[in-house]
Amino acid sequence: GAVTMAAVDIAAALKATLDAAGCIEDTLLVAAEVGVPHADVIGVANSLIAKGYVAKTQLESSSTGLTEEGLSFAQAGSAEAQVYAAVPEGGIAQSELSDKLGAIARMGMSKAMQAKFIRVEKSANGATVHRNVPEIQDTVAEQLRTLAATGFLPAAELDALKKRKLVAVTVTKSFKLTPDAGYAEWGSGKQPASDLTPDMLSGDKWKEFTFKPVNLDAMGSDVASGHLHPLMKVRTQFRQIFLEMGFAEMETNRYVESSFWNFDALFQPQQHPARDMHDTFFIKSPARALTLPTEYVEGVKRMHTSGGFGSTGWRDDWAGGESR
């Protein structure tokens, strides 16, 4: 894309600092000096790194600041303090308090009761909120104001405010920049070559070029891989559902079942094609099941041949040998 004037100014500022000091300790300082967003400086730096002009060292810093809700609490008081302030001397109906404060009431009620600022009395006419103490100290708002002013709070207090999402930690990443192998070419108009070609190697032409450094930390290309069949995905989902319901899986890779339990008991007719050898594996030894529960087999046979419980059955000829 076209190089903007801002990018040229940033690159010039980076080169001037590198020529004068030999390194740039932190790109955040350059951004502040030039008066541009730090992201713009990082964009130009990455371009220079790709050309082999400069090398980078990754820097990382963190700062803790107030969230939008934290800022509002620092100014107007914490949710629990606002709830306390809205309760008059004689008390107030909880429903009226909720209408008065809206979302603040929902946030502040539990915190105010936990801090013993207020109490709720229930009667036939509904719940009434009363002040529990004549005055309170809004510690949360004080902590927020202290953090905003000094940038510091004891760890325990800071953790408590983080849990309430009143403060947040912002991580800022920046670079330390130093001259790289191609630094002398910066500004000469010559671009470092990115590839070593056969033509370069046929003679001594390669000596006329500077090359971009090889980034051994670069991520490789994604390798195409297989995916679960849709039916396997559904089976996996059902399996997980049953496991979460408390069912346990039984090892079945060493079990062989009779046609009775695999088909007859599931009300599949004995002439069904799924029972043929091209759809079902049969073993030679033993070729038949040794025992089956006689009474249960008779009940299943009656359902197949005569029906029952509203079913007419299959009305087929039952073969006892087929069940084994």
Phi, psi and omega in degrees: 000171180291143178275124181281161178299324180298321180295321178296316179298318180295315179299320179295319179295320179296316182292320180299317180293318179295319178296323185278317188252346180086345176197163173246113186295325182202127179295340176298325180293321179294318180301318180292321182291316182281336180081038179234161176300143181299328179299326178292321178295318179297321179298315179293318180299317179297324177295318180292325177295318181296330179277354178084014181280320183228159174244153184241153166238126184288131176244154180213131177225154181230149177222149181250128180221170181280140173283176179301318178292321178298320178297318180293323179290326178295328182273314187258354184101155180295166181300319181292325178290323178293323176296314180300316182294334182276354180267116179286172183304320183273002180092172182208144178298138182300322179296321179293321178297319179296319178294326184287319186255343179064233184297328180299323180296318180295321180286320190274336184302308184295320179293321179293321178290322178297323179276000181063030175285325185225168172221156180245125178250129182255141178214183180296335181273358180117184183271137179238136181259130180235153172289141182259339181223154183291332178206161182229164171247120182276080184298321183298313180296322179296317179296319180296318180293323178296316180296318180295326184277322188248340183077011183223143171211151173304149187305316183297317180293320180296318179298320180296321179289325177297318181299328179273001179060036176266340174228157180217149178264126178254124179260126179247127179254137180215180182238149159259129185247137176225155179300142178249186186302326183267013186301322182296336181278349182295120180095352181278346183091348179273132180261134176300139179284143180262344182228147173262111188263160176302327180296321178295323185279347183291338176218224179252019182300328183299337180289342181277353186250151163255149186241146174297141178294148178279125179269098181285351179265359182294144179288139177285169178289147177295134179265129179297135181224168181286169180225158177295141173296145180309321180293324178293325177297314180296318179299320179296320179295315179297319179300316181295321179300313181295321179296320179291336177280353177108358178289152176244148179276141178252135177296122182241002184284355179241016182245143174235130183250157178283162177296335179299308183285330181282330187232303186301313183294341178264013175063037174263128185299150184290346178263009183293136183296338179295344181271359177284161187292342177281350177242349182226137177274129176244150179252157181274326185220114356282145182282337182226155174290139184282321182223147172219147180291110188305310184298318181293320178299318180297321179295318179293320179300317180298320179296322180291315189271326186240339182085189182154163179056039178091353180258147177271354182076182180272345180056034181256173177277118181279132177242113181299326179294327179297327180293333183272000000 
